[in-house]
């Protein structure tokens, strides 16, 4: 499937901004776009049309974005639907709440159209993984068997290293802060992990990936990301 064929739902109660986002997507070649202006309307559209990606404002009437995201991500039918939170709420706890709700990304207003389009592209490309297989250059992840291969050689990773690599390959080019990676590593298991431990995991992961480990970039003052395919 071409990513331009993806079904995208915009959920934003500000009519003008909703329209601007729709026009932005259309100008970039997306044509299967639907719009909702409150949480209940969005939920009905999601059930009727099962979008591939949702651009979801947090502060919307009827059913807020966090609650809506939790509802759909707790339903196995929508496990592959990508949710990008778009909001004016910039506190770290708000960002972490978005990830806990099941969002794959969190973008604050005002945002750059180019950056938003780049992130949409990266997330939609990750949907093209086939049968539990994800690929990045010569790295292959079999998510069903939790096996990682680099240049056809199996690489033994810890559970935490695997989670980080899987997150990066599912979100190529997206910057993850230490706190967001920490939230992913902790999950619901309540492990006591420090942000320093995230740096250690990254160092170990880079080493185990060999030359390909150089593609995990440090973004000063922000976190880490996987370099976009050239």
matplotlib code that plots the C-alpha trace (Angstrom):
import matplotlib.pyplot as plt

x = [0.0, 1.3, 1.3, -0.8, -3.6, -3.7, -6.9, -6.3, -8.7, -8.2, -9.8, -9.6, -12.4, -10.9, -12.6, -10.0, -7.1, -8.9, -9.3, -5.7, -4.5, -6.8, -5.5, -1.9, -2.5, -4.2, -1.4, 1.0, -0.9, -3.1, -6.7, -8.5, -9.0, -11.9, -12.5, -14.1, -14.7, -15.4, -14.5, -17.8, -18.0, -14.4, -15.2, -18.1, -15.9, -13.2, -15.7, -17.2, -14.0, -11.0, -8.4, -4.7, -3.6, -5.3, -4.2, -5.8, -6.1, -6.2, -8.6, -11.7, -15.4, -17.5, -14.5, -11.0, -8.1, -6.4, -9.7, -10.4, -6.9, -7.2, -10.5, -9.3, -5.9, -7.5, -9.5, -7.5, -9.3, -7.4, -4.0, -2.3, -3.9, -1.3, -2.3, -0.4, -1.4, -1.5, -1.9, -0.9, -0.2, 3.6, 4.4, 6.5, 3.7, 1.2, 3.6, 4.0, 0.3, -0.1, 2.3, 0.7, -2.7, -1.2, -0.1, 2.9, 3.9, 3.2, 3.4, 2.8, 1.2, 2.3, 3.9, 5.8, 3.9, 7.1, 7.8, 4.3, 4.3, 7.6, 6.4, 3.2, 5.2, 7.5, 4.6, 2.7, 5.8, 6.0, 2.6, 4.1, 5.9, 4.7, 3.7, 5.4, 8.6, 10.1, 13.1, 15.6, 18.4, 20.1, 18.4, 15.4, 13.1, 10.7, 8.2, 6.4, 9.5, 11.3, 14.4, 16.8, 19.1, 21.8, 23.2, 21.4, 23.2, 21.1, 21.9, 21.1, 19.5, 18.1, 14.4, 15.0, 17.4, 14.8, 12.1, 14.2, 15.2, 11.6, 10.5, 13.1, 12.4, 8.7, 9.3, 12.2, 13.5, 11.4, 13.3, 12.6, 13.5, 15.1, 11.9, 9.7, 12.1, 12.1, 8.3, 8.4, 10.9, 9.0, 5.7, 3.2, 5.7, 6.9, 10.6, 12.8, 14.9, 16.8, 17.3, 21.0, 20.1, 18.5, 22.0, 23.6, 21.0, 21.7, 25.4, 25.0, 22.5, 24.9, 27.7, 25.6, 24.4, 28.0, 28.4, 24.6, 24.7, 26.0, 22.5, 21.2, 21.9, 22.2, 20.2, 21.8, 19.4, 16.5, 17.2, 17.8, 16.5, 17.1, 18.6, 16.2, 16.9, 19.1]
y = [0.0, 3.5, 5.7, 8.2, 5.6, 5.7, 6.7, 9.7, 11.1, 14.6, 15.2, 19.0, 21.2, 24.4, 24.6, 26.7, 24.6, 21.4, 22.8, 23.9, 20.4, 18.9, 21.2, 20.5, 16.7, 17.1, 19.3, 16.5, 14.0, 12.3, 12.0, 9.7, 12.2, 12.6, 15.2, 15.2, 18.0, 16.2, 12.9, 11.2, 12.1, 10.8, 7.5, 6.9, 7.6, 5.3, 2.5, 3.1, 3.6, 2.2, 4.9, 4.0, 7.2, 9.7, 13.3, 13.8, 17.0, 16.5, 19.2, 18.3, 18.4, 15.4, 12.9, 14.2, 13.0, 10.9, 9.1, 8.5, 7.2, 4.7, 3.4, 2.6, 1.3, -1.1, -2.6, -5.2, -4.2, -0.9, -2.2, -1.1, 2.4, 5.1, 8.0, 11.3, 13.6, 17.3, 19.7, 23.0, 21.0, 21.0, 19.7, 16.5, 14.8, 15.6, 14.1, 10.9, 10.7, 10.7, 7.8, 5.9, 6.3, 4.6, 7.5, 6.8, 10.5, 13.8, 17.2, 20.5, 23.6, 25.6, 23.0, 23.0, 21.6, 20.1, 18.3, 17.0, 15.7, 14.0, 12.3, 11.2, 9.7, 7.8, 6.3, 5.3, 3.7, 1.5, 0.1, -1.6, -4.2, -7.6, -10.5, -9.3, -8.4, -4.9, -3.8, -1.0, -1.2, -4.6, -4.9, -7.3, -7.6, -10.6, -9.3, -12.6, -14.4, -11.4, -12.1, -9.5, -10.1, -7.8, -8.8, -12.1, -12.9, -13.2, -10.6, -11.3, -8.4, -7.9, -7.2, -3.5, -3.2, -5.0, -2.6, 0.4, -0.9, -1.9, 1.6, 3.3, 1.1, 1.7, 5.5, 6.2, 9.8, 10.5, 11.9, 10.2, 11.9, 9.9, 10.3, 8.9, 5.9, 5.5, 5.3, 2.7, 0.6, 0.8, -0.1, -1.2, -3.4, -0.7, -1.2, 1.3, 2.5, 5.8, 8.0, 7.2, 3.5, 4.6, 5.9, 2.6, 0.7, 2.9, 2.3, -1.4, -1.5, 0.4, -1.9, -5.0, -3.6, -3.1, -0.6, -0.1, 1.2, 4.5, 5.1, 5.6, 9.3, 11.4, 14.7, 17.0, 18.3, 16.2, 12.5, 9.8, 8.9, 6.4, 8.1, 8.2, 6.0, 7.8]
z = [0.0, -0.9, 2.2, 0.2, 0.2, 4.0, 5.8, 8.0, 10.6, 11.9, 15.3, 16.2, 17.5, 16.2, 12.8, 11.1, 12.3, 11.3, 7.8, 7.6, 8.5, 6.0, 3.2, 4.3, 3.9, 0.6, -0.8, 0.2, -1.8, 0.8, -0.3, 2.2, 4.9, 7.3, 10.0, 13.4, 15.8, 19.1, 20.8, 20.3, 16.6, 16.2, 17.9, 15.6, 12.5, 13.9, 14.3, 10.9, 8.9, 10.9, 10.0, 9.6, 11.4, 13.7, 14.3, 17.7, 19.7, 23.5, 24.5, 22.5, 23.6, 24.7, 25.1, 25.6, 23.5, 26.2, 26.9, 23.3, 22.7, 25.6, 24.3, 20.8, 21.9, 24.3, 21.4, 19.5, 16.3, 16.3, 17.4, 14.2, 14.1, 14.8, 17.0, 17.0, 19.8, 18.8, 21.6, 23.3, 26.5, 26.7, 30.2, 30.3, 32.3, 29.6, 27.0, 29.1, 29.6, 25.8, 25.5, 28.3, 26.5, 23.5, 21.3, 19.1, 18.9, 20.6, 18.8, 20.5, 19.0, 17.2, 15.0, 11.8, 8.8, 7.4, 10.7, 11.1, 7.5, 8.1, 11.2, 9.5, 6.7, 9.1, 11.0, 7.9, 6.5, 9.6, 8.8, 5.7, 7.9, 6.7, 8.9, 12.1, 10.2, 10.5, 8.4, 8.6, 6.1, 6.9, 10.4, 10.5, 13.5, 13.7, 16.2, 16.5, 17.6, 19.1, 17.0, 15.7, 12.8, 11.4, 8.0, 8.4, 11.7, 14.8, 17.5, 21.2, 22.9, 26.4, 26.6, 27.2, 24.2, 22.0, 23.1, 22.3, 18.9, 18.1, 19.1, 16.9, 13.8, 14.2, 14.3, 12.0, 12.3, 15.4, 18.4, 21.7, 24.9, 27.7, 29.7, 26.9, 26.4, 30.2, 30.1, 27.4, 29.3, 32.5, 30.9, 33.6, 35.4, 37.8, 37.3, 39.1, 36.2, 36.0, 33.0, 33.2, 32.6, 29.2, 28.1, 29.1, 27.1, 24.1, 24.4, 24.7, 21.8, 19.5, 20.3, 19.6, 16.2, 15.1, 12.3, 12.1, 15.6, 14.3, 12.9, 16.4, 16.7, 19.9, 19.6, 22.1, 24.7, 23.2, 23.2, 20.5, 17.1, 14.3, 11.3, 8.4, 5.4, 2.8]

ax = plt.figure().add_subplot(projection="3d")
ax.plot(x, y, z, "-o")
ax.set_aspect("equal")
plt.show()
